[in-house]
């Protein structure tokens, strides 16, 4: 038993609502399909976070990035997200095979607002839109097709509080380099120099669209 197990908790909706309920405008801004404004935002987005959960509640959030417009709007209730080569863990895809519900967060660098989309996802191996997803001659082998159930814009307060897009607040050296983290946690038997070489920016750039 942890010493944190005895902290006071919220255990009911009624108790939670005692801390506040939304005004009608933010409460009712959820749309069941994509509007022109949603489409415009998605077409300008180079980064989307995909949240999933397994049947037993294990959660995953995976970032997906490509040039703006990489997420294809197939119609007003359907999106397609290409899967690029990476570490091949595919944690989110494993979750989707068990539980198709997915949450998407679309981010445009420099903009404090985000677009949230919730829906049901499936993994497909081909489609007429795959040719439109080719980048640097790389045609994805998989794509995530999402049936949109909810779409709405999120307020900018979290980005404003964190000052995420304010370069004068950025402190990338506040934590140790990635190579040192990998060496300390999961590449203990490999030399730090070897890890640094593997993560050289030029090498990473060359492998962005490998098969």
KOLRO-942978 format. One line per 2 residues: their letters; for each residue z, y, x of N, C-alpha, C. Coordinates in nm, 4 decimals. Layout:
N
A) Z:Y:X:Z:Y:X:Z:Y:X | ...
# end
This chain:
211
XX) 0.0000:-0.1192:0.0841:0.0000:0.0000:0.0000:0.0000:0.1249:0.0881 | -0.0867:0.2185:0.0533:-0.0966:0.3427:0.1294:0.0025:0.4456:0.0768
XX) 0.0465:0.5335:0.1652:0.1368:0.6396:0.1223:0.0670:0.7401:0.0325 | -0.0655:0.7285:0.0210:-0.1399:0.8192:-0.0665:-0.1564:0.7626:-0.2073
XX) -0.1109:0.6400:-0.2314:-0.1303:0.5777:-0.3623:-0.0477:0.6420:-0.4726 | 0.0549:0.7157:-0.4369:0.1443:0.7733:-0.5381:0.1089:0.9171:-0.5747
XX) -0.0054:0.9660:-0.5291:-0.0442:1.1020:-0.5643:-0.0716:1.1124:-0.7141 | -0.0397:1.2274:-0.7763:-0.0667:1.2428:-0.9200:-0.2170:1.2383:-0.9466
XX) -0.2572:1.1634:-1.0497:-0.3986:1.1428:-1.0799:-0.4334:1.1903:-1.2197 | -0.5618:1.2204:-1.2373:-0.6179:1.2423:-1.3701:-0.6646:1.1064:-1.4210
XX) -0.6207:1.0672:-1.5392:-0.6475:0.9320:-1.5887:-0.7191:0.9278:-1.7235 | -0.7507:1.0440:-1.7810:-0.8179:1.0442:-1.9105:-0.9107:1.1643:-1.9205
XX) -1.0087:1.1544:-2.0111:-1.0999:1.2661:-2.0332:-1.0237:1.3879:-2.0839 | -0.9296:1.3637:-2.1746:-0.8516:1.4749:-2.2297:-0.7755:1.5474:-2.1194
XX) -0.7185:1.4720:-2.0264:-0.6448:1.5331:-1.9151:-0.7402:1.6107:-1.8252 | -0.8577:1.5542:-1.8003:-0.9569:1.6212:-1.7169:-1.0026:1.7521:-1.7810
XX) -1.0260:1.7488:-1.9112:-1.0736:1.8683:-1.9799:-0.9682:1.9773:-1.9843 | -0.8437:1.9412:-1.9545:-0.7408:2.0427:-1.9436:-0.7629:2.1351:-1.8257
XX) -0.8467:2.0911:-1.7294:-0.8777:2.1742:-1.6129:-1.0020:2.2601:-1.6363 | -1.0652:2.2427:-1.7521:-1.1808:2.3257:-1.7843:-1.2925:2.2467:-1.8488
XX) -1.3684:2.3128:-1.9344:-1.4873:2.2544:-1.9978:-1.6019:2.3535:-1.9830 | -1.7258:2.3041:-1.9791:-1.8391:2.3946:-1.9557:-1.8678:2.4849:-2.0749
XX) -1.9166:2.6028:-2.0447:-1.9662:2.6913:-2.1492:-2.0947:2.6325:-2.2073 | -2.1344:2.6765:-2.3262:-2.2548:2.6186:-2.3890:-2.3802:2.6271:-2.3042
XX) -2.3999:2.7384:-2.2297:-2.5247:2.7517:-2.1538:-2.5383:2.6448:-2.0456 | -2.4408:2.6270:-1.9540:-2.4557:2.5189:-1.8557:-2.4454:2.3803:-1.9186
XX) -2.3702:2.3684:-2.0268:-2.3560:2.2378:-2.0926:-2.4881:2.1899:-2.1518 | -2.5647:2.2840:-2.2067:-2.6848:2.2470:-2.2806:-2.8141:2.2663:-2.2016
XX) -2.8065:2.2867:-2.0696:-2.9281:2.3131:-1.9923:-3.0020:2.1857:-1.9512 | -2.9471:2.0704:-1.9832:-3.0086:1.9432:-1.9444:-3.1329:1.9174:-2.0299
XX) -3.2429:1.8841:-1.9636:-3.3683:1.8544:-2.0325:-3.4019:1.7058:-2.0183 | -3.4635:1.6442:-2.1202:-3.4970:1.5026:-2.1133:-3.6297:1.4732:-2.0441
XX) -3.7011:1.5786:-2.0057:-3.8290:1.5607:-1.9375:-3.8518:1.6802:-1.8449 | -3.9532:1.6705:-1.7607:-3.9785:1.7737:-1.6613:-4.0602:1.8884:-1.7200
XX) -4.0106:2.0095:-1.6997:-4.0827:2.1296:-1.7408:-4.1691:2.1771:-1.6243 | -4.2464:2.2838:-1.6475:-4.3266:2.3409:-1.5388:-4.2373:2.3894:-1.4247
XX) -4.1185:2.4439:-1.4575:-4.0267:2.4916:-1.3528:-3.9745:2.3756:-1.2693 | -3.9447:2.2627:-1.3332:-3.9002:2.1442:-1.2587:-4.0111:2.0941:-1.1663
XX) -4.1327:2.0884:-1.2201:-4.2465:2.0419:-1.1399:-4.2666:2.1310:-1.0176 | -4.2603:2.2623:-1.0397:-4.2795:2.3567:-0.9297:-4.1756:2.3345:-0.8202
XX) -4.0511:2.3125:-0.8600:-3.9450:2.2904:-0.7615:-3.9693:2.1609:-0.6834 | -4.0031:2.0550:-0.7533:-4.0265:1.9266:-0.6877:-4.1435:1.9366:-0.5903
XX) -4.2481:2.0073:-0.6301:-4.3647:2.0219:-0.5433:-4.3344:2.1057:-0.4194 | -4.2287:2.1870:-0.4237:-4.1901:2.2665:-0.3081:-4.0785:2.2066:-0.2263
XX) -4.0365:2.0855:-0.2618:-3.9206:2.0224:-0.1976:-3.9607:1.9301:-0.0830 | -3.9029:1.9489:0.0376:-3.9261:1.8564:0.1476:-3.8153:1.7532:0.1644
XX) -3.7106:1.7628:0.0808:-3.5942:1.6766:0.0999:-3.5305:1.6433:-0.0345 | -3.5090:1.5139:-0.0571:-3.4399:1.4705:-0.1784:-3.3371:1.3644:-0.1401
XX) -3.2208:1.3726:-0.2015:-3.1170:1.2719:-0.1819:-3.1183:1.1778:-0.3025 | -3.1199:1.0485:-0.2743:-3.1264:0.9473:-0.3798:-2.9937:0.8721:-0.3839
XX) -2.9236:0.8830:-0.4963:-2.7939:0.8162:-0.5138:-2.8104:0.6944:-0.6029 | -2.7497:0.5833:-0.5608:-2.7562:0.4586:-0.6362:-2.6197:0.3904:-0.6337
XX) -2.6075:0.2871:-0.7166:-2.4828:0.2109:-0.7206:-2.5146:0.0664:-0.7527 | -2.4450:-0.0249:-0.6859:-2.4598:-0.1666:-0.7176:-2.3845:-0.1976:-0.8456
XX) -2.3999:-0.3193:-0.8956:-2.3311:-0.3581:-1.0193:-2.1794:-0.3516:-1.0042 | -2.1290:-0.3793:-0.8836:-1.9842:-0.3771:-0.8642:-1.9336:-0.2407:-0.8186
XX) -2.0198:-0.1375:-0.8246:-1.9751:-0.0017:-0.7990:-1.9889:0.0485:-0.6574 | -2.0487:-0.0290:-0.5675:-2.0707:0.0189:-0.4305:-2.1824:0.1235:-0.4323
XX) -2.1541:0.2414:-0.3809:-2.2469:0.3545:-0.3911:-2.3210:0.3795:-0.2609 | -2.4366:0.4420:-0.2738:-2.5160:0.4801:-0.1575:-2.5879:0.6100:-0.1902
XX) -2.5984:0.6977:-0.0918:-2.6801:0.8184:-0.1037:-2.7711:0.8231:0.0185 | -2.9013:0.8224:-0.0042:-2.9971:0.8201:0.1063:-3.0868:0.9423:0.1019
XX) -3.1011:1.0137:0.2153:-3.1947:1.1263:0.2199:-3.3378:1.0758:0.2390 | -3.4313:1.1381:0.1689:-3.5734:1.1088:0.1845:-3.6438:1.2403:0.2145
XX) -3.7206:1.2447:0.3226:-3.7843:1.3696:0.3606:-3.9272:1.3517:0.4067 | -4.0087:1.4505:0.3796:-4.1492:1.4533:0.4164:-4.1975:1.5962:0.3927
XX) -4.3253:1.6265:0.4197:-4.3745:1.7609:0.3885:-4.3563:1.7938:0.2400 | -4.3368:1.9215:0.2062:-4.3184:1.9590:0.0649:-4.4255:1.8994:-0.0249
XX) -4.3831:1.8512:-0.1397:-4.4749:1.7886:-0.2337:-4.4865:1.6389:-0.2160 | -4.4066:1.5812:-0.1248:-4.4179:1.4368:-0.1011:-4.3731:1.3546:-0.2207
XX) -4.2810:1.4088:-0.3018:-4.2443:1.3417:-0.4263:-4.3508:1.3769:-0.5297 | -4.4145:1.2764:-0.5847:-4.5254:1.2981:-0.6766:-4.4763:1.2974:-0.8212
XX) -4.5158:1.4003:-0.8956:-4.4878:1.4054:-1.0383:-4.6046:1.3375:-1.1087 | -4.5821:1.2173:-1.1588:-4.6897:1.1404:-1.2212:-4.7156:1.1859:-1.3636
XX) -4.6102:1.2214:-1.4336:-4.6209:1.2836:-1.5655:-4.4872:1.3493:-1.5942 | -4.4649:1.3949:-1.7167:-4.3435:1.4732:-1.7414:-4.2164:1.3904:-1.7501
XX) -4.2272:1.2584:-1.7345:-4.1062:1.1752:-1.7307:-4.1089:1.0740:-1.6156 | -4.2003:1.0923:-1.5196:-4.2123:0.9928:-1.4134:-4.2350:1.0574:-1.2773
XX) -4.1560:1.0137:-1.1786:-4.1680:1.0585:-1.0399:-4.1931:0.9387:-0.9498 | -4.2560:0.9635:-0.8355:-4.2740:0.8589:-0.7349:-4.2358:0.9139:-0.5986
XX) -4.1512:0.8387:-0.5265:-4.1013:0.8793:-0.3955:-4.1465:0.7764:-0.2923 | -4.2258:0.8151:-0.1918:-4.2690:0.7181:-0.0912:-4.1534:0.6737:-0.0026
XX) -4.1588:0.5498:0.0411:-4.0599:0.4978:0.1350:-4.1223:0.4921:0.2743 | -4.0649:0.5649:0.3679:-4.1145:0.5651:0.5052:-4.0359:0.4662:0.5904
XX) -4.0924:0.4324:0.7052:-4.0246:0.3396:0.7956:-3.8984:0.4032:0.8503 | -3.7936:0.3241:0.8592:-3.6663:0.3728:0.9116:-3.5888:0.2584:0.9714
XX) -3.4610:0.2498:0.9375:-3.3786:0.1432:0.9951:-3.3864:0.0133:0.9159 | -3.4602:0.0144:0.8051:-3.4841:-0.1034:0.7222:-3.3583:-0.1588:0.6551
XX) -3.2521:-0.0809:0.6497:-3.1332:-0.1264:0.5764:-3.1615:-0.1323:0.4263 | -3.2267:-0.0293:0.3753:-3.2658:-0.0243:0.2343:-3.1471:-0.0470:0.1409
XX) -3.0337:0.0130:0.1733:-2.9134:-0.0053:0.0916:-2.9366:0.0375:-0.0531 | -3.0017:0.1528:-0.0706:-3.0278:0.2001:-0.2053:-3.1200:0.1084:-0.2826
XX) -3.2192:0.0516:-0.2154:-3.3111:-0.0397:-0.2826:-3.2396:-0.1674:-0.3258 | -3.1471:-0.2151:-0.2430:-3.0676:-0.3314:-0.2835:-2.9893:-0.2986:-0.4104
XX) -2.9329:-0.1782:-0.4156:-2.8591:-0.1379:-0.5353:-2.9492:-0.1339:-0.6578 | -3.0695:-0.0790:-0.6412:-3.1610:-0.0648:-0.7546:-3.2028:-0.2003:-0.8105
XX) -3.2138:-0.3005:-0.7247:-3.2455:-0.4349:-0.7737:-3.1359:-0.4887:-0.8650 | -3.0128:-0.4419:-0.8454:-2.9018:-0.4829:-0.9304:-2.8805:-0.3870:-1.0474
XX) -2.8993:-0.2583:-1.0207:-2.8664:-0.1541:-1.1174:-2.9700:-0.0429:-1.1035 | -3.0601:-0.0252:-1.1997:-3.1717:0.0681:-1.1834:-3.1362:0.2160:-1.1946
XX) -3.0146:0.2489:-1.2312:-2.9788:0.3901:-1.2489:-2.9758:0.4613:-1.1143 | -3.0368:0.5809:-1.1103:-3.0428:0.6579:-0.9861:-3.0250:0.8058:-1.0172
XX) -2.9646:0.8771:-0.9213:-2.9508:1.0221:-0.9309:-3.0210:1.0864:-0.8134 | -3.0988:1.1911:-0.8385:-3.1758:1.2592:-0.7355:-3.1294:1.4036:-0.7233
XX) -3.1236:1.4525:-0.5996:-3.0886:1.5920:-0.5738:-3.1980:1.6512:-0.4860 | -3.2760:1.7441:-0.5417:-3.3882:1.8048:-0.4710:-3.3446:1.9350:-0.4050
XX) -3.3694:1.9443:-0.2743:-3.3234:2.0580:-0.1944:-3.4428:2.1294:-0.1309 | -3.4451:2.2620:-0.1428:-3.5429:2.3441:-0.0720:-3.4660:2.4279:0.0301
XX) -3.4884:2.4076:0.1595:-3.4154:2.4840:0.2606:-3.4250:2.6338:0.2361 | -3.3104:2.6992:0.2443:-3.3049:2.8421:0.2216:-3.2728:2.8809:0.0791
XX) -3.2859:2.7860:-0.0137:-3.2536:2.8144:-0.1533:-3.1178:2.7539:-0.1871 | -3.0276:2.8309:-0.2472:-2.8940:2.7794:-0.2769:-2.8870:2.6921:-0.4014
XX) -2.9905:2.6982:-0.4864:-2.9914:2.6135:-0.6054:-3.0441:2.4739:-0.5702 | -3.0114:2.3771:-0.6521:-3.0680:2.2434:-0.6382:-3.1119:2.1939:-0.7751
XX) -3.2064:2.1015:-0.7743:-3.2512:2.0375:-0.8972:-3.1963:1.8964:-0.9018 | -3.1296:1.8647:-1.0107:-3.0744:1.7305:-1.0284:-3.1575:1.6553:-1.1313
XX) -3.1912:1.5319:-1.0988:-3.2660:1.4454:-1.1893:-3.1958:1.3103:-1.1946 | -3.1681:1.2628:-1.3129:-3.1100:1.1303:-1.3325:-3.2089:1.0441:-1.4103
XX) -3.2128:0.9160:-1.3775:-3.3046:0.8284:-1.4487:-3.2908:0.6844:-1.4051 | -3.3931:0.6082:-1.4374:-3.3968:0.4656:-1.4052:-3.5102:0.4412:-1.3065
XX) -3.4803:0.3684:-1.1999:-3.5751:0.3514:-1.0898:-3.6206:0.2065:-1.0760 | -3.7394:0.1914:-1.0216:-3.7891:0.0586:-0.9843:-3.8704:0.0724:-0.8567
XX) -3.8801:-0.0362:-0.7818:-3.9500:-0.0385:-0.6535:-4.0889:-0.0979:-0.6755 | -4.1924:-0.0241:-0.6373:-4.3291:-0.0732:-0.6558:-4.3976:-0.0863:-0.5200
XX) -4.4966:-0.1761:-0.5140:-4.5654:-0.2050:-0.3888:-4.7038:-0.1420:-0.3801 | -4.7523:-0.0837:-0.4891:-4.8820:-0.0157:-0.4858:-4.9003:0.0630:-0.6148
XX) -4.9998:0.1487:-0.6144:-5.0310:0.2297:-0.7305:-5.1388:0.3291:-0.6944 | -5.2060:0.3876:-0.7931:-5.3139:0.4816:-0.7643:-5.2683:0.6074:-0.6914
XX) -5.1380:0.6354:-0.6912:-5.0844:0.7538:-0.6244:-5.0482:0.7278:-0.4785 | -5.0547:0.6018:-0.4330:-5.0176:0.5706:-0.2944:-5.1088:0.6436:-0.1943
XX) -5.2375:0.6573:-0.2270:-5.3284:0.7251:-0.1343:-5.2941:0.8720:-0.1208 | -5.2308:0.9302:-0.2206:-5.1895:1.0698:-0.2136:-5.0623:1.0873:-0.1312
XX) -5.0007:0.9774:-0.0910:-4.8768:0.9820:-0.0140:-4.8992:0.9586:0.1352 | -5.0251:0.9507:0.1769:-5.0555:0.9254:0.3179:-5.0213:1.0489:0.4014
XX) -4.9437:1.0271:0.5075:-4.9095:1.1322:0.6037:-4.9332:1.0761:0.7436 | -5.0107:1.1481:0.8238:-5.0451:1.1032:0.9599:-5.0983:0.9593:0.9586
XX) -5.1840:0.9316:0.8660:-5.2487:0.8005:0.8500:-5.1529:0.6915:0.8026 | -5.0286:0.7275:0.7733:-4.9308:0.6284:0.7283:-4.9313:0.6219:0.5760
XX) -4.9720:0.5072:0.5226:-4.9684:0.4815:0.3790:-4.8432:0.3988:0.3495 | -4.7557:0.4488:0.2656:-4.6310:0.3736:0.2427:-4.6574:0.2357:0.1838
XX) -4.5719:0.1423:0.2182:-4.5816:0.0070:0.1632:-4.4999:-0.0084:0.0363 | -4.4051:0.0822:0.0170:-4.3202:0.0813:-0.1018:-4.3047:0.2230:-0.1536
XX) -4.2759:0.2335:-0.2825:-4.2414:0.3628:-0.3412:-4.1385:0.3397:-0.4504 | -4.0570:0.4398:-0.4725:-3.9579:0.4362:-0.5788:-4.0143:0.5152:-0.6964
XX) -4.0319:0.4483:-0.8090:-4.0789:0.5150:-0.9306:-3.9591:0.5371:-1.0210 | -3.9383:0.6617:-1.0595:-3.8201:0.6988:-1.1378:-3.8624:0.7489:-1.2750
XX) -3.8090:0.6858:-1.3786:-3.8282:0.7345:-1.5156:-3.7193:0.8372:-1.5439 | -3.7601:0.9609:-1.5660:-3.6660:1.0712:-1.5822:-3.5959:1.0644:-1.7176
XX) -3.4639:1.0740:-1.7134:-3.3840:1.0795:-1.8355:-3.3143:1.2142:-1.8517 | -3.2811:1.2787:-1.7374:-3.2160:1.4095:-1.7397:-3.2664:1.4925:-1.6218
XX) -3.2867:1.6205:-1.6458:-3.3246:1.7128:-1.5380:-3.2590:1.8475:-1.5643 | -3.1957:1.9012:-1.4606:-3.1364:2.0337:-1.4758:-3.1086:2.0947:-1.3393
XX) -3.1071:2.2278:-1.3366:-3.0798:2.2995:-1.2123:-2.9298:2.3193:-1.1963 | -2.8841:2.2993:-1.0731:-2.7427:2.3146:-1.0412:-2.7188:2.4542:-0.9855
XX) -2.6029:2.5087:-1.0154:-2.5705:2.6449:-0.9711:-2.5580:2.6510:-0.8179 | -2.5694:2.7720:-0.7607:-2.5742:2.7856:-0.6145:-2.4392:2.7959:-0.5449
XX) -2.3284:2.7786:-0.6148:-2.1990:2.8109:-0.5552:-2.1630:2.7245:-0.4345 | -2.1964:2.5962:-0.4358:-2.1561:2.5104:-0.3230:-2.2265:2.5522:-0.1947
XX) -2.3559:2.5862:-0.2036:-2.4270:2.6326:-0.0849:-2.3782:2.7710:-0.0428 | -2.3417:2.8533:-0.1406:-2.2897:2.9859:-0.1073:-2.1554:2.9743:-0.0364
XX) -2.0686:2.8861:-0.0863:-1.9372:2.8687:-0.0233:-1.9495:2.8143:0.1182 | -2.0378:2.7179:0.1357:-2.0529:2.6541:0.2673:-2.1375:2.7371:0.3631
XX) -2.2102:2.8358:0.3086:-2.3005:2.9196:0.3882:-2.4020:2.8330:0.4644 | -2.4477:2.7300:0.3953:-2.5372:2.6317:0.4563:-2.6608:2.6938:0.5189
XX) -2.7185:2.7930:0.4545:-2.8442:2.8493:0.5031:-2.8246:2.9757:0.5855 | -2.7033:2.9997:0.6328:-2.6749:3.1162:0.7168:-2.6708:3.0722:0.8636
XX) -2.7783:3.0919:0.9391:-2.7824:3.0437:1.0780:-2.6681:3.0921:1.1646 | -2.6138:3.2102:1.1354:-2.5056:3.2609:1.2194:-2.3768:3.1807:1.2032
XX) -2.3708:3.0940:1.1014:-2.2518:3.0100:1.0810:-2.2713:2.8689:1.1355 | -2.3900:2.8360:1.1777:-2.4179:2.7001:1.2234:-2.3470:2.6708:1.3556
XX) -2.2796:2.5565:1.3618:-2.2104:2.5170:1.4852:-2.2402:2.3694:1.5149 | -2.3641:2.3369:1.5524:-2.3999:2.1976:1.5777:-2.3224:2.1339:1.6921
XX) -2.2642:2.2149:1.7809:-2.1877:2.1593:1.8922:-2.0401:2.1384:1.8564 | -2.0057:2.1583:1.7290:-1.8659:2.1398:1.6877:-1.8245:1.9933:1.6923
XX) -1.9197:1.9030:1.6900:-1.8907:1.7599:1.6998:-1.9712:1.7024:1.8161 | -1.9299:1.5873:1.8618:-1.9965:1.5244:1.9761:-2.1422:1.4892:1.9416
XX) -2.2301:1.4777:2.0411:-2.3699:1.4417:2.0157:-2.3817:1.3043:1.9494 | -2.4926:1.2849:1.8771:-2.5149:1.1596:1.8046:-2.5101:1.0386:1.8986
XX) -2.5660:1.0527:2.0182:-2.5673:0.9397:2.1117:-2.4251:0.8960:2.1456 | -2.3347:0.9913:2.1621:-2.1950:0.9577:2.1929:-2.1268:0.8907:2.0733
XX) -2.1605:0.9344:1.9523:-2.1052:0.8708:1.8321:-2.1512:0.7265:1.8239 | -2.2828:0.7028:1.8433:-2.3369:0.5667:1.8383:-2.2720:0.4782:1.9453
XX) -2.2532:0.5354:2.0635:-2.1931:0.4594:2.1737:-2.0487:0.4215:2.1419 | -1.9792:0.5088:2.0725:-1.8386:0.4836:2.0415:-1.8212:0.3847:1.9267
XX) -1.9198:0.3740:1.8376:-1.9002:0.2960:1.7153:-1.9812:0.1662:1.7084 | -2.1122:0.1716:1.7219:-2.1902:0.0490:1.6989:-2.2842:0.0119:1.8139
XX) -2.2866:0.0907:1.9224:-2.3667:0.0547:2.0383:-2.2792:0.0553:2.1629 | -2.1646:-0.0081:2.1507:-2.0650:-0.0047:2.2586:-2.1137:-0.0716:2.3862
XX) -2.2009:-0.1726:2.3728:-2.2455:-0.2469:2.4910:-2.3673:-0.1834:2.5580 | -2.4209:-0.0771:2.4992:-2.5387:-0.0108:2.5545:-2.4954:0.1140:2.6299
XX) -2.5666:0.1460:2.7354:-2.5290:0.2652:2.8126:-2.5606:0.3920:2.7327 | -2.4822:0.4948:2.7580:-2.5043:0.6218:2.6905:-2.6423:0.6762:2.7245
XX) -2.6853:0.6584:2.8486:-2.8161:0.7078:2.8908:-2.9281:0.6402:2.8108 | -2.9147:0.5106:2.7861:-3.0152:0.4377:2.7100:-3.0221:0.4876:2.5657
XX) -2.9062:0.5129:2.5070:-2.9022:0.5632:2.3691:-2.9649:0.7016:2.3612 | -2.9336:0.7851:2.4594:-2.9918:0.9197:2.4611:-3.1433:0.9133:2.4730
XX) -3.1929:0.8197:2.5538:-3.3370:0.8049:2.5694:-3.4021:0.7607:2.4384 | -3.3352:0.6708:2.3674:-3.3871:0.6222:2.2383:-3.3961:0.7350:2.1358
XX) -3.3079:0.8330:2.1485:-3.3005:0.9405:2.0501:-3.3593:1.0714:2.1005 | -3.4424:1.0635:2.2018:-3.5080:1.1835:2.2519:-3.5981:1.2392:2.1411
XX) -3.5958:1.3723:2.1203:-3.6752:1.4305:2.0111:-3.8225:1.3908:2.0130 | -3.8830:1.3824:2.1293:-4.0246:1.3470:2.1377:-4.0475:1.2046:2.0886
XX) -3.9565:1.1138:2.1236:-3.9698:0.9754:2.0793:-3.9483:0.9636:1.9285 | -3.8480:1.0346:1.8770:-3.8239:1.0334:1.7329:-3.9447:1.0866:1.6569
XX) -4.0035:1.1944:1.7073:-4.1215:1.2520:1.6424:-4.2363:1.1520:1.6402 | -4.2540:1.0780:1.7504:-4.3638:0.9826:1.7579:-4.3445:0.8640:1.6633
XX) -4.2186:0.8355:1.6280:-4.1909:0.7184:1.5451:-4.1706:0.7524:1.3974 | -4.1913:0.8773:1.3602:-4.1647:0.9174:1.2213:-4.2488:0.8398:1.1209
XX) -4.3709:0.8062:1.1595:-4.4607:0.7399:1.0645:-4.5172:0.6103:1.1202 | -4.4320:0.5397:1.1954:-4.4776:0.4100:1.2452:-4.4810:0.3106:1.1306
X) -4.5560:0.2050:1.1487:-4.5698:0.1035:1.0427:-4.4451:0.0202:1.0312
# end
